[in-house]
Amino acid sequence: MTNIPILKEREKQIYHKGEGVFDLTCDTKSLAGSVSQRACVFCGSRVVLYPIADALHLIHGPIGCASYTWDIRGALSSGPELHRMSFSTDLRERDIIFGGEKKLYASLVQLIDTYRPNAAFVYCTCIIGIIGDDVDSVCKRVTEEKGIPVLPVHSEGFKGTKKDGYKAACESLSMLVGTGSIENIGKYAINIMGEFNIAGEAWTIKEYYENMGIEVVSVFTGDGRVENIKRSHGASLNVVQCSGSILRLAQIMEEKYGIPYIRVSYFGIEDMSKALYDVAAHFKDNIGIMKKTKEIVKNEIDAIYPDLVRYKKALSGKKAAIYVGGAFKAFSMIKALRSLGIDVVLAGSQTGNKDDYEVLRNMCDEGTVILDDANPLELSKYCIEKSADLFVGGVKERPIAYKLGIGFCDHNHERKISLAGYSGMINLAKEVYSSVLSPVWQFAPKKHNAEMMK
Amino acid sequence: MLLRHTSKEIVERKSLIVNPAKTCQPIGAMYASLGIHGCLPHSHGSQGCYAYHRSTLTRHYKEPVMAATSSFTEGASVFGGQANLLQAMDNIFTIYDPDVIAVHTTCLSETIGDDVPQIFGKAKTDGKIPEGKHVLHASTPSYVGTHVTGFANMTKAMVDYFAKQNGHKENRINIIPGWVEPSDMKEIKRIAGELGIDFIMFPDTDNVLNSPQTGKFEMYPKGGVTIDELISTGSSSGTVALGELASGPAARALDSKCKVPCKILDLPVGIKATDRFVDTLRKMAGVNVPESINIERGQLVDIVTDMQAYFYHKKVALVGDPDQLIALTEFLVSIDMMPIHILTGTKDKKFEKKILSLTEEMPHDVNVKSGGDMYLFHQWVKNEPVDLLIGNTYVKYIARDEDIPFIRYGFPILDRIGHSYFPMVCYRGAMRFLEKILDALMNRIDRDSSEIAFDLVM
């Protein structure tokens, strides 16, 4: 199993730090026939917009796309939960022949009358791009008739990669931004972008900022509300997490409204603190903010430090493999795991770009394997070769890790425990500790055989 | 809040599904393909489809689920997916080295009109299919039928592509288990084994999606029906197909292609359906039912008699796939429970008729619908509450909102582990079903009883 062939075209998507010239190929479409862990354009749009809780999310196409995305992300809402329902036009053979516009119109009208949402998103799936429904004009018509924004999302699955889906979602969001009143928004106001409130993470982050004396106008899109998004152009800074997903919107808002943006991460003590300091530094005319920030960081770290030391002692020298969606998440994870004494022996992402991988290479130790758009065979091969004790990944990687007999930490949207912020760092330590040092691995043949050899 | 979006008043919806009780064909085809040994399912469409199917199957089975994709781009969608599929087959056989590639289509490739057999022909001419390797395909457009149809189509494709007559009939029986759990397939095989029958089961996901922890990642676990076995199905003396919708088409195809006579039965859920299954096997193979099976049946009947006092006229609401619901309805009626709301997302004309005939003698009206959704199901439950809910994981919202005991059964089950290891079919499976039902009812009594009435003994 460790001796697997690698396709010639894929050889350049794998790099061993310290060997040869670094010229990782990335940002490419997956090869036909690959067992890639990636998804499609629709998936990208759906994950970005999904947490907007008071909007209607109607999926225009055959039933599957709606079924597979029904309430599978733990993006929590403090109020309305319309986003957790599943609505589909359920196109059938006849609609494919005669078009689905009438069905779309009737569905929209009925849903808006029933649920009175503050906005509606209409997701175009693959088939819409082929049969040529004019979704834009249906949306326009319903907007006029119902008096709420009805926004098309051009997320036909085959029109690119998941990243293009992020872009399509950002473009739909940009139609909402700027349509609300920005009265009463203060000088020290930000938008939290690329934070989806998985396990309540946005609430943790928002609280830090508010304690610093900063107003949060809108979160994109965790615990999202249409009204907040409409007035988000009243903020004076966009704080962007999660490299790929929402950067396009930040760029649009910079062009259109002159709002600058900074990129941050909320995972691990180091990056979390840097995020708060960077935001405080942006508002340098108010020294009170920086003062508060220092206090917050100190108090938070003091509170978790003793526990962290305890976990670090137990985990020191363990090895981890990281395979995540966006590369930015990988950077934070490497730092966070290092602060627990864990070495990263494999790092990869589904959608990283050239700059991301350059950063990744500089961060990693010699011998670390860097992968773009990996398949399960490659992942398991390098996990065994590098004797990883922990795998950090998503739903499709979990059973692979368990089959190899190593610990697992879900760092994707299915996690139930908040990993962001200072409290998140302790949660991460606890989760990694409980999985890596679980006594059950003694029964796994790999460990068992090693024991017998002694 | 999530749960309070369901209103009691039922308004007709013509063009809209709210909270689906079904999904699309390709995932069923993928599950069936995994029941072929050494097979890599291949999704001929864009990348998202197979990512969603793999994720959903992984969440349900808690196992790695392998499949490949044609990774459609805009170019492929304009000029057809032939180039993608050819390249895919080449790459798959080079890198992943399966014995078989099972291609299923998607709404995208169906609409642009890709002709998969023609592409296979080209692949053969171009030498893209190595010696001793196999390909098959099923047409599974997402806008026709549901996940059950996809499973049935891929199972039928196994017959269309491989089954062969070799001139004489062997004393061997084909068993088509339908869309059931790997544990169920294992149990059906065990029963056939107890009867001493020579048989071939297809598809067979036992030891594929319930495989042991080995310390290794096995791309192709040990289980699954082999291509040689699939070829031999054409020379078997008979076929027993379980579940009309999932298994009927393959059984009939074997009959017309290879003259293998078939019996299409209900899924062996409950006593009566299992009796019919065992009896059919007995007659077809000309064997006697061994004492071991008589004992199992006797134990099941013993449990039923111990439990019957608690089942009397308890109202149940069921949602799931047609084959499962038909068998389950018969089972529940036979133990004196009253399934009063029965809904499936799969449209099937015969379904409603069958359910109505099964519940004819029941002293209560029945709501039955094929092609419905979870929203309507919830509305029914709101309008007439029940004592027990049975369905897939999504029923948990309704169970919580209406505060009703709930048993997970069907697909998908995303929040529990066990279904792929412990069967719910045949006599043993029925015992487990009964245990679950009684547990659910008794736990509720314990939870709700006053301190004074709180009872130690049942």
Interface residues (C-beta under 8 A of the other chain):
Chain A: M1 I4 P5 I6 L7 K29 S30 L31 A32 G33 S34 V35 S36 Q37 R38 A39 C40 V41 F42 C43 G61 P62 I63 G64 C65 A66 S67 Y68 T69 W70 D71 I72 S77 G79 P80 E81 L82 R84 M85 S86 F87 S88 T89 D90 L91 R92 E93 D95 I96 K102 K103 A106 S107 Q110 L111 T114 Y115 T125 C126 I127 G129 I130 I131 G157 F158 K159 G160 T161 P376 L377 S380 V395 K396 R398 P399 I400 Y402 K403 L404 G405 F443 A444 P445 K446 K447 H448 N449
Chain B: M1 L2 H5 S7 R13 K14 S15 L16 I17 V18 N19 P20 K22 T23 C24 P26 I27 L40 H42 G45 S46 Q47 G48 C49 A51 Y52 H53 R54 S55 T56 T58 R59 K62 E63 P64 V65 M66 A67 A68 T69 S70 S71 F72 T73 E74 A76 S77 A83 N84 L85 Q87 A88 M89 D90 N91 I92 T94 I95 Y96 T106 C107 L108 T111 I112 P141 S142 Y143 V144 T146 Q213 T214 G215 K216 F217 E218 M219 Y394 L414
